Amino acid sequence: MKNRPIQVATIILAGGQGTRLHPLTIHHSKPAVSYGGRYRLIDIPISNSINSDFRQIFVVAQYLSGELEHHISQTYHFDPFNPGSVDVLTPYENEKGEREWFKGTADAVRRNMPTFLKSPADYFLILSGDQLYNINFQNMVAFAQEKKADLTIASIPVIKKDAVRMGLIHLGHNGKVNNFAEKPKEPEVLQQFELPPAFFKEAKIAPRKEPSYLGSMGIYVFRREALIELFKEDDRDDFGHHLISTAVKKGKTYAFVYHGYWEDIGTVASYFEANLILTHSKNGLDTYDEKNPIYTRPTFLPGPKIECTKINQSIVCEGSIIEAEEITRSVIGLRSHIKKGTIIRDTVMMGNHFYMPPTYDSKPVPTDFWIGEHCLIEKAIIDEHVRIGNHVKLINEKKLDRFDGDGIFIRDGIIIITAGTIVPDHFTL
């Protein structure tokens, strides 16, 4: 009798408030933030799971979850001939009618274990809702089976500036994890985790000129029984800070080393760069692989209408009306309208859900969303449903690193216009 195929259920942790991505997370949960002009960040882990043929997916949400739930319900549909499911789980109410918020990544999984254990899964693949990558998780699960691992951690070589914000792995013989430290800052601890030259030789990649480390990507494959036992042994709240170290001490944790593109959207700067890299490099997320597409909500929009505009190294999404003078190194999202004489450089426009706001209580229909005439916008992020008047200049003239205004912010030197903001004519920043 043949052995039945290994079954895997995917758990995507999408409940974080995303404080480091503020002010983009004023109106959106972090996984619901727009990416690449047409996607949401949550689409990347869901798509990678589906492309790996792991089609039972749980999304654990919490902060501003309504928009995320709506996007998922409108995007991911299955049927008896194309089986699968994407279920969104949010904090439940106790007997007093109070919401019991998740206290951390491990707490979010632990509290939902009764639901997860209804799945026949042999392994649980745990992902983050705010990372970018193209990974076939079949390879990672096969590695976990081969090693008979209780826990397998996806890992990637990183340099020091990235190492201090990640969990670090000390790699032993045959891929076994000997030690783990979450976001270490002390020089003596970092030195213990520095990768030897032999690592790069065995991995057949060029050695780095500066010290390198093996960082945890926050992607885990747990054997079903091992995860149940781990929760019994350690009742703390977070995987990275708490439970991973407990699992490593048991001696059955292995590192799956990945060498492709991976980005953790932790800050405004990383979000900005991850979008712009799509316009000028093949080293970013691959969104042009027809065999492994990034799925998102269908829009049924016409192609962009472009009139007398010089466009260089840019992405212009469907439904856009472009009359601008110049668009350079920019991502222009769905249903964007840019008027005559305007110059846009190094900018991410998230686009709009609709062309014109709805009318409420018989009030006049407001003017639609656009960027007006003869504007100059450089190094900016423009959120959804924004209207920018004529002759506006957004160029950070004073080279500020940080600024807080009414719907207008600067973070890491990048201008941010938050959702629903109206910028008046002749405004300058």
C-alpha positions in Angstrom: 0.0 0.0 0.0 1.4 3.4 -1.0 2.1 6.0 1.7 -0.3 8.9 1.5 1.2 12.3 0.3 2.5 14.6 3.0 -0.1 17.3 3.8 0.8 20.8 4.7 -1.3 23.7 6.1 -0.1 27.3 5.8 -0.4 29.8 8.7 0.2 33.4 7.7 0.7 35.8 10.6 -0.9 39.1 9.5 -1.9 40.8 12.8 1.0 43.2 13.5 0.3 46.9 13.8 3.3 47.8 11.7 4.5 50.7 13.8 7.8 51.1 11.9 5.8 51.5 8.7 3.8 54.4 10.2 2.2 56.6 8.7 1.3 54.1 5.9 -0.4 52.0 8.6 -2.7 54.8 9.9 -5.4 53.6 7.5 -4.2 50.1 6.6 -3.0 47.0 8.4 0.6 46.3 7.3 -0.3 43.2 5.1 -3.1 45.2 3.4 -0.7 48.0 2.2 -0.5 48.3 -1.6 2.6 46.9 -3.4 3.8 47.3 -7.0 0.8 49.4 -7.9 -1.7 46.5 -8.0 -1.0 43.9 -5.2 -1.3 43.9 -1.5 1.6 42.6 0.7 -0.6 39.7 1.8 -0.8 38.5 -1.8 2.9 37.4 -1.8 2.8 34.7 1.0 -0.6 33.5 -0.2 0.5 33.2 -3.8 3.8 31.4 -2.9 1.8 28.9 -0.8 -0.7 28.3 -3.7 2.1 28.0 -6.2 3.7 25.4 -3.9 0.4 23.5 -4.0 -0.2 24.1 -0.3 -3.8 25.3 -0.6 -5.2 25.1 2.9 -4.3 28.5 4.2 -5.1 30.3 7.4 -4.5 34.1 7.8 -4.3 35.2 11.4 -5.3 38.9 11.5 -5.8 41.5 14.2 -5.1 45.2 13.6 -7.5 47.0 11.1 -8.4 43.6 9.8 -11.6 44.6 7.9 -9.8 45.8 4.7 -7.6 42.7 4.7 -10.6 40.3 5.1 -12.4 42.1 2.3 -9.4 41.9 -0.1 -8.9 38.1 0.6 -12.7 37.4 0.2 -12.7 39.2 -3.2 -9.5 37.6 -4.4 -9.1 33.9 -3.5 -11.9 31.6 -4.7 -11.8 27.8 -5.0 -14.2 25.1 -6.2 -14.5 21.3 -6.2 -12.3 21.2 -9.3 -9.7 23.6 -7.9 -9.8 22.8 -4.2 -8.4 25.0 -1.4 -9.3 27.6 1.2 -8.1 30.9 2.7 -9.6 31.4 6.1 -9.1 34.6 8.1 -9.0 34.2 11.9 -9.3 37.2 14.2 -9.3 37.6 18.0 -12.4 36.2 19.5 -14.6 37.7 22.3 -14.5 36.2 25.8 -17.6 35.6 27.9 -17.7 39.3 28.8 -17.8 40.3 25.2 -14.3 41.7 25.3 -11.7 41.1 22.5 -8.7 39.2 23.7 -5.9 40.5 21.5 -3.0 38.3 20.5 0.2 39.1 22.5 2.7 37.9 19.9 3.4 35.6 17.0 3.4 32.4 19.1 0.4 33.4 21.1 -1.5 34.0 17.9 -0.8 30.5 16.7 -1.4 28.9 20.1 -4.8 30.5 20.6 -5.9 29.3 17.2 -4.5 25.7 17.5 -8.0 24.1 18.0 -8.8 25.4 14.5 -5.5 24.4 13.0 -5.6 20.9 14.4 -8.9 20.2 12.5 -6.6 20.1 9.5 -5.1 16.7 8.7 -1.7 18.5 8.1 1.5 16.6 8.9 3.4 19.9 8.8 2.5 23.5 9.5 4.2 26.2 7.3 4.3 29.5 9.2 4.8 32.7 7.2 4.8 36.4 7.8 2.2 38.6 6.0 4.7 41.4 5.1 7.6 39.7 3.3 8.6 39.6 -0.4 10.1 36.4 -2.0 9.6 33.8 -4.7 10.0 30.4 -3.0 8.9 26.9 -3.8 8.0 25.7 -0.3 7.9 22.1 -1.6 11.7 22.1 -1.4 11.7 23.3 2.1 9.2 20.7 3.3 11.2 18.0 1.4 14.3 19.2 3.3 12.4 18.9 6.6 11.3 15.4 5.8 14.8 14.4 4.8 16.3 15.7 8.0 13.4 14.3 10.1 13.3 17.8 11.6 10.9 19.0 14.3 11.5 22.6 13.1 13.0 23.9 9.9 13.9 27.6 9.7 14.3 29.3 6.3 17.5 31.3 6.4 19.5 33.7 4.3 23.1 35.1 4.4 23.0 38.8 5.5 25.5 41.5 6.4 25.8 43.2 9.8 23.4 46.1 9.3 20.6 43.5 8.6 21.8 40.9 11.1 21.0 43.2 14.1 17.3 43.2 13.2 17.0 39.5 12.6 17.2 36.2 14.4 20.7 34.7 13.9 21.5 31.0 13.3 24.7 29.2 14.2 24.9 26.4 11.7 26.3 23.0 12.7 27.0 19.8 10.8 24.6 18.7 8.1 22.4 21.9 8.4 21.6 21.4 12.1 21.0 24.6 14.1 23.3 24.7 17.1 22.4 28.1 18.5 19.9 30.9 17.9 19.8 34.6 19.0 17.1 37.1 18.3 18.3 40.5 17.1 21.6 40.5 18.9 23.4 43.8 19.3 26.5 42.9 21.4 29.7 42.5 19.4 30.8 39.4 21.2 27.4 37.7 20.4 27.6 38.7 16.8 31.1 37.3 16.5 29.9 33.9 17.6 27.4 33.8 14.7 29.8 35.1 12.0 29.8 32.7 9.0 33.1 31.0 8.2 34.6 31.1 4.6 33.8 27.4 4.2 30.1 28.2 4.2 30.3 30.3 1.0 32.5 27.6 -0.6 30.0 24.9 0.1 27.1 27.0 -0.9 28.9 27.9 -4.2 28.4 31.7 -3.7 31.0 34.5 -3.7 32.2 35.3 -0.2 31.3 38.7 1.3 33.9 41.4 1.8 32.5 42.2 5.3 31.3 39.8 8.1 28.2 37.8 7.2 25.7 35.9 9.2 22.9 33.4 8.7 19.6 35.3 9.4 16.2 33.7 10.1 13.6 34.8 7.5 10.8 34.2 10.0 9.6 31.3 7.9 9.1 28.0 9.7 8.1 24.5 9.0 6.9 22.7 12.1 6.2 19.0 12.3 2.6 18.7 13.7 3.4 16.8 16.9 6.5 18.9 17.5 4.5 22.2 17.5 1.9 20.8 19.9 4.7 19.6 22.3 6.5 23.0 22.0 3.4 24.9 23.1 3.1 22.6 26.1 6.8 23.2 27.1 6.9 26.9 26.5 4.0 29.2 27.2 5.6 32.5 26.1 4.3 34.7 23.4 6.8 35.1 20.6 8.5 32.7 18.2 11.6 34.7 17.6 12.3 35.9 21.1 11.1 32.8 23.0 10.0 29.5 21.4 12.7 29.1 18.7 15.5 29.0 21.3 13.5 26.4 23.2 13.1 24.3 20.0 16.8 24.6 19.2 17.8 23.1 22.6 15.9 19.9 21.7 18.4 19.2 18.9 16.0 18.6 16.0 16.0 22.1 14.4 17.5 22.6 10.9 18.2 25.6 8.7 17.0 25.6 5.1 19.4 28.1 3.3 17.8 30.3 0.6 19.8 32.3 -1.8 17.2 34.2 -3.8 15.4 37.6 -3.3 13.9 38.2 0.1 12.8 41.5 1.7 11.2 42.1 5.0 9.0 45.2 4.8 10.0 46.6 8.1 10.4 50.3 7.5 9.2 53.1 5.1 12.6 53.0 3.4 12.5 49.2 2.8 9.0 49.5 1.4 10.0 52.4 -0.9 13.0 50.6 -2.2 11.2 47.3 -2.7 8.7 49.0 -4.9 11.2 51.0 -7.0 13.4 48.0 -7.6 10.6 46.6 -9.7 11.1 49.5 -12.2 14.8 49.1 -12.9 16.2 45.7 -11.9 15.6 42.0 -12.2 16.9 41.5 -8.7 13.5 42.3 -7.0 10.4 40.2 -6.7 9.7 38.3 -9.9 6.1 39.3 -10.9 6.5 38.1 -14.5 6.6 34.3 -14.0 3.5 33.0 -15.6 3.9 29.6 -14.0 4.1 31.1 -10.5 2.0 34.2 -10.6 1.4 36.7 -7.9 -2.4 36.6 -7.5 -4.5 39.6 -6.6 -8.0 40.9 -6.9 -9.1 41.1 -10.6 -10.1 44.6 -11.6 -11.3 44.3 -15.3 -9.9 47.7 -16.0 -8.8 49.0 -19.5 -5.1 49.6 -20.3 -3.6 52.9 -19.2 -4.4 55.9 -21.4 -1.1 57.9 -22.0 -0.9 61.2 -23.8 2.4 63.1 -24.6 4.3 61.7 -21.6 7.9 60.8 -21.4 8.1 57.6 -19.3 11.3 56.0 -18.2 11.9 53.0 -16.0 8.4 53.0 -14.6 5.3 50.8 -14.1 1.9 52.3 -15.1 -1.0 50.1 -14.0 -4.4 49.6 -15.6 -7.1 52.2 -15.7 -4.7 55.1 -15.4 -5.1 58.3 -17.3 -1.7 59.9 -17.8 -1.2 63.4 -19.3 2.0 64.2 -17.3 5.1 65.7 -18.8 7.5 63.1 -17.3 7.3 59.9 -15.2 10.7 58.5 -14.2 11.6 55.5 -11.9 8.1 55.4 -10.5 5.2 53.0 -9.8 1.8 54.4 -10.8 -1.0 52.3 -9.3 -4.5 51.4 -10.6 -6.8 54.2 -11.7 -4.2 57.0 -11.2 -4.9 60.3 -13.0 -1.9 62.6 -13.5 -2.6 65.9 -15.3 -0.7 68.0 -17.8 2.8 69.5 -17.1 3.4 67.4 -14.0 6.8 65.7 -13.4 7.0 62.7 -11.2 10.3 61.0 -10.2 11.2 58.2 -7.8 7.6 58.0 -6.5 5.2 55.2 -5.5 1.6 56.0 -6.2 -0.7 53.4 -4.7 -3.6 54.2 -7.0 -7.3 54.1 -6.1 -10.2 51.6 -5.5 -12.5 53.7 -7.7 -12.3 56.8 -9.8 -14.7 59.0 -7.8 -15.9 58.9 -4.2 -19.5 57.8 -3.7 -22.2 60.3 -2.9 -23.6 60.2 0.7 -26.9 61.7 1.9 -27.6 63.4 -1.4 -24.5 65.6 -1.0 -22.8 66.8 -4.2 -20.3 64.3 -5.6 -16.7 65.4 -4.6 -14.1 66.0 -7.2 -12.3 62.8 -8.2 -8.7 61.8 -7.2 -5.8 63.2 -9.2 -2.5 64.9 -9.3 -3.1 68.3 -10.7 -1.3 70.3 -13.4 2.3 71.5 -13.4 3.3 69.7 -10.2 6.8 68.5 -9.3 6.9 65.4 -7.1 10.2 63.5 -6.2 10.9 60.7 -3.8 7.4 60.3 -2.5 4.8 57.7 -1.5 1.2 58.7 -2.4 -1.4 56.6 -0.7 -4.9 55.8 -2.0 -7.6 58.3 -2.7 -5.4 61.4 -2.6 -6.1 64.7 -4.5 -3.1 67.0 -5.1 -3.9 70.4 -6.5 -2.2 72.4 -9.3 1.4 73.8 -9.1 2.2 71.7 -6.0 5.9 71.0 -5.3 6.8 67.9 -3.1 10.6 67.7 -3.2 11.6 67.9 0.5 13.4 71.2 -0.2 14.9 71.3 3.4 16.2 67.7 3.1 14.3 66.8 6.3 14.6 63.2 7.6 11.3 63.4 9.5 8.3 65.7 9.4 4.7 65.4 10.7 1.9 67.4 9.1 -1.8 67.1 8.4 -1.9 64.0 6.2 1.7 64.8 5.0 4.7 63.2 6.5 8.4 62.6 5.9 10.1 59.4 7.0 13.7 58.5 6.1 13.7 61.5 3.8 10.7 60.2 1.9 7.6 62.3 1.6 4.3 60.4 2.4 0.8 61.6 1.6 -1.6 59.4 3.5 -5.0 58.1 2.3 -7.7 60.6 1.8 -5.5 63.7 2.0 -6.3 66.8 -0.1 -3.2 68.9 -0.9 -4.1 72.5 -1.9 -2.9 74.4 -5.0 0.7 75.8 -4.8 1.6 73.8 -1.7 5.3 73.3 -1.3 7.3 71.0 0.9 
